[in-house]
Amino acid sequence: MQAKRILVLGHSNIGDICSDLSVVAPLSRAFPGAKISLLTSPRLESFARGCRGIDEVLVFDRHGRDKGFIRQFALVLSLRRRRFDLVVVLKASLMFIFLGARKVWRVSKKDIGRDRHMIAVYMDLLNRHGVPAVHQAVDFAFSAEETRFAENFLLERRIPPGACLVGLSPFANWGLKCWPAEKWNELAEVLSGKHGMFPVLFGKAAGDAFSEATLKRLSNRIISAVDRCSLRRSAALIARCRVFISCDSGLAYIADSLGIPCVTLSGPTNTDCYYPYLSPALRVKSRQPPACAPCMKPTDNCILDDKGVPYCMGGISVKDVLEKLLAAVSG
């Protein structure tokens, strides 16, 4: 089939949108000259614009401008007027029914969250429709200002050119997925002291009581970019890292989408379907995980140790994380 106008119905959070971007390059190759539009949330609009191959980012502001049936209906009408030839549906949404597209390719509900990584599901979807698809790092374009920010950040902290920069992301949107601050401190000390590397903290702590408490316990000797970067600036700085180490967080998926080896610390997360896709061998779990892991249980049902840390995360050793990191560096 020929398609001149393609719409990708994407997600509204960081981790999922990084997976969504995996379909852009295969679609661009299969339909040269086609205009590819992506629908996402307002907070990810700017980030998604950085992906080469996306010609237009459209916004669905579910909790603001497009809140309520009448406004959502108006949005659907505006999309319908664009007369898309192909709509690629990557999430559980029935919006495509009203868009009047000639063709619709959609992920089936049974494929979502069924012990398969969503990127693998997306690649299968494209291949099923005759689009050759094997996921590679996303081709991301940084602005001159973002590039200067990353360069100045390293220069101001006297990090020499060619130094081994290691990103550390200790925060997550769910406290049970976080590794103890003391272990981050120990890891950073070993990296900078014994191995001559430069660990840098990433993430957002402002406004989150748990993250704020974690930040206070992290060593002030670690170079920090916490609460100092926009999402795109963070990505520009992450792109300078040799390895990225993270709990299951949005920044881990940004690092992975940029092709940066990502060591992921996983406790309550189901690592069969949630992990940085390009770094499957760098997942780290406790050597003695509790019987309840992985889980998606609320906090009051979690088995905690005497320090209030979930056994599944507290059981991950610095030694095991360091082993994966060194393997990534040497690889």
Summary of the structure (lengths in Angstrom):
residues: 331
radius of gyration: 20.7
end to end distance: 41.1
largest distance: 61.4
contacts: 1055
relative contact order: 0.12
helix: 40%
strand: 15%
